Each structure stands twice: as C-alpha cells, then as structure tokens.
C-alpha cells in the first residue's frame, strides 16, 4: 500500500492489507499553521478526490456519501499525543512526508 509520496504509515493495520468490505469510515485530518483559506482549499481538494472516486452525492435520490467539515482544532504537539488522543481508534494513520523540491533541494545538496 505505497502509492504516491513515501508517507509514514502507522496504526494497528499499517502492515495489513486493507479490508475490502464497504462500510462507513471517518477520515480525520489535522492541519497545523494554516489559514482558513488554506484549510478550505485542502477540503475542496479532498472533495474533488471523493467525487472523482465516486464517493459523493450521486443518483437521482441525492444520496449523500461523504461530508467534509472544516473547524478549528487544538494541535496535539507530537505524533504520540495525536495517536493517543485524536487518532486513538484509527486503524491507519498516515503522516504526510514531503519530498524535497527545488529550491529546497539546493539547501543541503552536495554532489560530493
């Protein structure tokens, strides 16, 4: 289960193959030091992904299949605090990890 960037994958099911049985899930995303505009932009990007994956309002009966809320939340300070509190019941925990891009790459890069 390693698509995209090499994110840190934690939680009790991190090494397990994901279950294929359809059920309801809650995705919790904590963002630190972002403006409300940035948080809303992330929520819209997630909404676009959900729509593209078919996990959105659909059908003639307008069945709701996903809802995204943007609300202020205290930052847990450490990943240990987050996993003990906010993500205590999470089966999978992904910690996004960025890949250095220019100009960041030049800061610590040495060809020798």
C-alpha positions as YAML, in Angstrom:
chain: A
units: angstrom
residues:
- id: 1
  name: UNK
  ca: [0.00, 0.00, 0.00]
- id: 2
  name: UNK
  ca: [2.51, 2.61, -1.10]
- id: 3
  name: UNK
  ca: [1.07, 4.92, -3.74]
- id: 4
  name: UNK
  ca: [2.36, 8.44, -4.25]
- id: 5
  name: UNK
  ca: [4.81, 10.03, -1.84]
- id: 6
  name: UNK
  ca: [6.60, 7.89, 0.79]
- id: 7
  name: UNK
  ca: [4.32, 8.89, 3.68]
- id: 8
  name: UNK
  ca: [4.79, 7.46, 7.18]
- id: 9
  name: UNK
  ca: [2.13, 4.77, 7.71]
- id: 10
  name: UNK
  ca: [1.30, 3.98, 11.35]
- id: 11
  name: UNK
  ca: [-1.57, 2.38, 13.28]
- id: 12
  name: UNK
  ca: [-2.55, -1.18, 14.11]
- id: 13
  name: UNK
  ca: [-3.40, -2.03, 10.46]
- id: 14
  name: UNK
  ca: [-0.40, -0.27, 8.88]
- id: 15
  name: UNK
  ca: [1.14, -3.52, 7.65]
- id: 16
  name: UNK
  ca: [-2.15, -5.27, 6.87]
- id: 17
  name: UNK
  ca: [-3.94, -5.47, 3.55]
- id: 18
  name: UNK
  ca: [-6.95, -3.08, 3.68]
- id: 19
  name: UNK
  ca: [-10.36, -4.71, 4.18]
- id: 20
  name: UNK
  ca: [-12.50, -4.75, 1.02]
- id: 21
  name: UNK
  ca: [-15.86, -4.79, 2.83]
- id: 22
  name: UNK
  ca: [-17.74, -1.49, 2.21]
- id: 23
  name: UNK
  ca: [-18.61, 0.38, 5.42]
- id: 24
  name: UNK
  ca: [-18.59, 3.94, 6.73]
- id: 25
  name: UNK
  ca: [-15.24, 5.49, 7.64]
- id: 26
  name: UNK
  ca: [-14.23, 8.75, 9.25]
- id: 27
  name: UNK
  ca: [-11.11, 10.44, 7.92]
- id: 28
  name: UNK
  ca: [-9.59, 12.88, 10.39]
- id: 29
  name: UNK
  ca: [-7.08, 15.39, 9.09]
- id: 30
  name: UNK
  ca: [-5.27, 17.79, 11.41]
- id: 31
  name: UNK
  ca: [-3.53, 20.75, 9.81]
- id: 32
  name: UNK
  ca: [-1.10, 22.97, 11.69]
- id: 33
  name: UNK
  ca: [-0.30, 26.62, 10.95]
- id: 34
  name: UNK
  ca: [-2.70, 27.08, 8.03]
- id: 35
  name: UNK
  ca: [-5.18, 29.85, 7.36]
- id: 36
  name: UNK
  ca: [-8.88, 29.19, 6.99]
- id: 37
  name: UNK
  ca: [-8.40, 29.78, 3.25]
- id: 38
  name: UNK
  ca: [-5.73, 27.06, 3.11]
- id: 39
  name: UNK
  ca: [-7.84, 24.65, 5.17]
- id: 40
  name: UNK
  ca: [-10.79, 25.22, 2.85]
- id: 41
  name: UNK
  ca: [-8.56, 24.68, -0.19]
- id: 42
  name: UNK
  ca: [-7.47, 21.30, 1.24]
- id: 43
  name: UNK
  ca: [-11.12, 20.40, 1.95]
- id: 44
  name: UNK
  ca: [-12.07, 21.28, -1.64]
- id: 45
  name: UNK
  ca: [-9.19, 19.17, -2.98]
- id: 46
  name: UNK
  ca: [-10.39, 16.23, -0.86]
- id: 47
  name: UNK
  ca: [-13.96, 16.84, -2.11]
- id: 48
  name: UNK
  ca: [-12.67, 16.69, -5.70]
- id: 49
  name: UNK
  ca: [-10.92, 13.38, -4.98]
- id: 50
  name: UNK
  ca: [-14.09, 11.97, -3.37]
- id: 51
  name: UNK
  ca: [-16.19, 13.00, -6.37]
- id: 52
  name: UNK
  ca: [-13.64, 11.51, -8.78]
- id: 53
  name: UNK
  ca: [-13.65, 8.23, -6.80]
- id: 54
  name: UNK
  ca: [-17.46, 8.12, -6.84]
- id: 55
  name: UNK
  ca: [-17.76, 8.77, -3.09]
- id: 56
  name: UNK
  ca: [-20.01, 11.83, -3.35]
- id: 57
  name: UNK
  ca: [-23.70, 12.73, -3.73]
- id: 58
  name: UNK
  ca: [-24.98, 10.65, -6.60]
- id: 59
  name: UNK
  ca: [-28.05, 9.15, -8.11]
- id: 60
  name: UNK
  ca: [-31.47, 10.62, -8.61]
- id: 61
  name: UNK
  ca: [-32.26, 10.29, -4.89]
- id: 62
  name: UNK
  ca: [-29.32, 12.59, -3.98]
- id: 63
  name: UNK
  ca: [-27.84, 10.04, -1.54]
- id: 64
  name: UNK
  ca: [-25.06, 11.69, 0.46]
- id: 65
  name: UNK
  ca: [-21.92, 9.54, 0.52]
- id: 66
  name: UNK
  ca: [-19.42, 11.96, 2.08]
- id: 67
  name: UNK
  ca: [-19.33, 15.13, 4.18]
- id: 68
  name: UNK
  ca: [-16.33, 17.35, 4.94]
- id: 69
  name: UNK
  ca: [-16.19, 19.80, 7.84]
- id: 70
  name: UNK
  ca: [-13.59, 22.50, 8.44]
- id: 71
  name: UNK
  ca: [-13.28, 23.55, 12.08]
- id: 72
  name: UNK
  ca: [-10.60, 24.92, 14.38]
- id: 73
  name: UNK
  ca: [-8.89, 22.27, 16.49]
- id: 74
  name: UNK
  ca: [-6.02, 22.38, 19.01]
- id: 75
  name: UNK
  ca: [-2.74, 20.98, 17.70]
- id: 76
  name: UNK
  ca: [-1.67, 17.84, 19.66]
- id: 77
  name: UNK
  ca: [2.04, 18.89, 19.58]
- id: 78
  name: UNK
  ca: [3.50, 15.40, 18.92]
- id: 79
  name: UNK
  ca: [2.54, 12.34, 16.90]
- id: 80
  name: UNK
  ca: [2.46, 10.36, 20.16]
- id: 81
  name: UNK
  ca: [-0.09, 12.79, 21.61]
- id: 82
  name: UNK
  ca: [-2.16, 12.63, 18.43]
- id: 83
  name: UNK
  ca: [-2.16, 8.83, 18.30]
- id: 84
  name: UNK
  ca: [-3.07, 8.60, 21.99]
- id: 85
  name: UNK
  ca: [-5.90, 11.12, 21.72]
- id: 86
  name: UNK
  ca: [-7.27, 12.21, 18.33]
- id: 87
  name: UNK
  ca: [-6.33, 9.03, 16.46]
- id: 88
  name: UNK
  ca: [-6.71, 6.55, 19.32]
- id: 89
  name: UNK
  ca: [-9.25, 4.44, 17.37]
- id: 90
  name: UNK
  ca: [-7.71, 4.85, 13.90]
- id: 91
  name: UNK
  ca: [-6.86, 1.66, 12.04]
- id: 92
  name: UNK
  ca: [-4.45, 3.51, 9.75]
- id: 93
  name: UNK
  ca: [-2.55, 6.74, 10.45]
- id: 94
  name: UNK
  ca: [-0.77, 8.49, 7.60]
- id: 95
  name: UNK
  ca: [1.71, 11.24, 8.34]
- id: 96
  name: UNK
  ca: [2.39, 13.11, 5.09]
- id: 97
  name: UNK
  ca: [6.04, 13.29, 4.19]
- id: 98
  name: UNK
  ca: [7.19, 15.73, 1.55]
- id: 99
  name: UNK
  ca: [9.89, 15.07, -1.00]
- id: 100
  name: UNK
  ca: [12.45, 17.90, -1.34]
- id: 101
  name: UNK
  ca: [11.83, 20.06, -4.39]
- id: 102
  name: UNK
  ca: [13.95, 22.85, -5.79]
- id: 103
  name: UNK
  ca: [14.84, 25.31, -4.31]
- id: 104
  name: UNK
  ca: [14.65, 23.23, -1.09]
- id: 105
  name: UNK
  ca: [16.90, 20.59, -2.62]
- id: 106
  name: UNK
  ca: [19.76, 23.05, -3.05]
- id: 107
  name: UNK
  ca: [19.87, 23.91, 0.67]
- id: 108
  name: UNK
  ca: [21.50, 20.66, 1.81]
- id: 109
  name: UNK
  ca: [22.56, 19.21, -1.52]
- id: 110
  name: UNK
  ca: [26.18, 18.49, -2.29]
- id: 111
  name: UNK
  ca: [27.26, 16.44, -5.32]
- id: 112
  name: UNK
  ca: [30.44, 15.37, -3.47]
...
